[in-house]
Amino acid sequence: MTNNNIKLLIEKAYSAQQHSHSPYSSFKVGAALISDNGDVFSGCNVESAAFPLGQCAEATAIGNMVTHGGKRISHIVIASPNDDFCFPCGGCRQKIAEFAPDDTPVTMVTKTGETHDTTIGELLPNAFRAHALDK
């Protein structure tokens, strides 16, 4: 992954963040990913008055990828609305792992541009994967 691709993902995550529907928490999150074919998809969190029905930014970006035929995440960026890194929740870690091997980079970025890099394998060791369903 080139620095230009990472910068593009960060820009797309910040841009998606601006469209967040977060009237209850005011916690605007954006995410952007690049698929294995080089396409970039982004998403923001979408809250609902029925709180459990909201959707995280990562899930929105993954849904956009799948809608357009994407099958694999090569890198994902998550933009926080403040000075703290916004790590993906447990559900989003599982969603990322569904489309990414353990060594797939996950970058968190703060509102000031500070970054923290890790992998989905570090965030979700021993992930439940499709092969576990094999009989």
N, C-alpha and C positions, 0 to 999 in steps of 0.2 A: 504494500500500500504506500503510495507516494504521499509526501507532505501536502501536495496540492489536493489529493483526494480527501485527506483527513480535514483540511481546511474547508473543502466543499461540504463535507458531511456536517461539520460544526455550523457553517452558515445555514444549511438547510434545517438543522435542528433548531437553531435560534429563530429562523423564519417561521417554522411550524409552531413554535412556542407562542408566537404572537397571536395565533388563532385559537388558542386554548379556550375551551368553554369550561371555566372554573369559577362560577359565581358563588359557590359555597365555601370553598377553601382559599380562593385567590392564589392557589399554588399552580402556576403555569409551567407545564413541562413540555418540552419538545424532544423528538427523537428523529434520527435519520439513519438509514442504513444503505449500504451498497450490496447489491446481490452479486452472485458469482459471475453473472454475465455483464457486470459493470453498470447496471441501471441503479439509480438512486431513488429511494422512496422515503417519505417523511410522514410524521403524524404528530398529533398533540393529544393531551388528555381531554376527555369529554366527560364532564360530571353530569349527574342526574339528580333530581330532587329525591328520587328513590335511590339513596346512596349506594347500595350494593351494585347498582346497574351501571355505574360509570365505567369508563374504559381508559386505560393508561396509554401514554404516548407511544410506548414501545409496541403495544398490541395494535394500535392504529397503523403504525408504520409497517408492521409485519402483515397486517391485513391488506394494506395497499400493495405490498410486494406480491402476495399470493393472488390477489385480484388481477394483477398484470402478468401472471404466469411465472413469477419468480419461485425458486425452489430452495435457495440456499443463501444464507447471510454470510458475507465476507467480512464485514465490520459494521458495528453499530455505535452511534453516539447518542448520549442522553444529556440534554441541556437543563440545568437547574435554574430556578428563578431567583436564587440567592447565592451567598458565598460558600454554601456547603455543597458537596457533591451529592447528586441525586442518584443513588444506587437503585437498580431495578428491584421492584418488589418480588416476592417469591414466585407469584404467578407469572410475571413477565420473564423471570429467569428461566422458568420451564418453557415458556413460549419461544424464547430465543434459542434454547437448547434443542427444541424440535426442529429447527432449521439451521443449526450451526454445530460443527464439531467443537470439542473442548478447547482447541487452540484459537478459536475465533476471537479477535480483539473486541473489547467493549471499552469505550472511552466515555468518561463522565466529564462534563465541562461546566464550570460555574458561570455566573453572570459576568464575571470579570475576565473570563477566558482561561482561568487556571484549569489544567487537565489532570486527570488520573486515569491511567491505563491499566487494564486487567484483561482477563479472558473469561469466557462463559464457564469454562471448566473450573476456574478459581472461584467464581461466584456461586456455582452450583456443582460441587463435586458429587460424583456418583449419581448424575442425573438419570431420571427414569426416561428411557428412550424406546423407540419403536421395537427394537430387537428384543426387548423384554416381553413383548406380546407374542413372540414366536413360540409355537408349541413344540 
